[in-house]
Amino acid sequence: MTQPLTEPALLQALDSVMDPDLGQSVVALGMIKLVKIEANGTKLSFTCELTTPACPVKEQIEKEIRAAVARAFPYVRDLALAMTGKVRSALGAVPEGGENHVPQIKNVILVGAGKGGVGKSTVAVNLAAALQTFGATVAVLDLDVYGPSLPLMTGVTAKPKLQGETKIKPILAHGMELMSMGFLVEPKQAMIWRGPILNGIVVQFLRDVLWSAADYLLVDLPPGTSDIPLAIAQYCTPAGAVLVSTPQEVSLADIYRTKAMFDQMRVPVLGLIENMAGFSCDQCGKRHNIFKSSTGTFAAEHMKIPLLGQIPIDTSVSESGDAGVPLVLLARDSHPGKAFVMAAEKLAAQVSIRNMAMASAPAN
């Protein structure tokens, strides 16, 4: 015998639908909202609000919700289910003596690499663009002050505008707010700065840039271990870090040191992205490994972190960067475009998992 359709009965029926990434039911996570029952229970509408618009299991959850409603209330003839996403904020303590200069940013994500030349900036920009295409609000801060590449990769040549005497408006391009030292200095100007100056630059880029409220701020760090990652962890609350490497032993050796740096800073490492992971031949259709194969998988397992993605070598990646448009906006359905999108989905899931764990952790 079927039961009458009421909101409590609906929530009871949906309590069996789990978010596989977060390990709890959509009801326990408070995702079911705006329930409306009409026409003697034959018409039902409600919203499932996921923890990110880029949820990689969105379709799976929607399918299970519809199946649960059909089992419990077979007489419902009109089901209007809206699948939305609302990113939750990272929770964490700013180090003693520090201050969170960007409280309006929900999640600050650091993108680091052990050495230069692995495509860290390309990965950061495309992750940001991919998250933005899902409907998240995203900003990008280029803190690779010695080799700022954000202006070239986004096609921006304009200078930021001042507001008042000390505040700077970020550049808006491709639906994202951007800031880089490359916007403020001439392209061929050399930057020769020591630690105290670098610390001041980090403070200014966080405190004095008029960042809007955003779901994610991706920060492109300089390669290696330096003063800048230490400074940014002191002046905001990072949700976590992403490591970028290539399938080479020298790259992996350096990425282990970068992982150790984030561990010492108590910044959770959300995962590894392996760039230049082979290429697919248009002629034979086979994948060829230029460097070693499976090194990203081994490194991620060794560091006990998720492998977020493996980005294949493709001329379209460098061509899009030279053209000033992220690849995921130019060729989302290309092999590397799909790889960037999948990596962004997995990254968003890891941020949600980390935030949920922090929210449920007992207070000290």
Helices and strands as residue ranges (DSSP letters): H 7-14, E 18-19, E 24-25, E 32-38, G 39-41, E 43-50, H 58-72, E 78-85, E 105-113, H 120-133, E 138-142, H 150-154, E 162-163, E 167-168, E 171-173, E 176-180, G 181-183, H 195-203, I 204-208, E 214-220, H 227-234, E 238-245, H 249-265, E 269-275, E 279-280, E 287-288, H 295-303, E 307-311, H 315-323, H 327-330, H 335-360
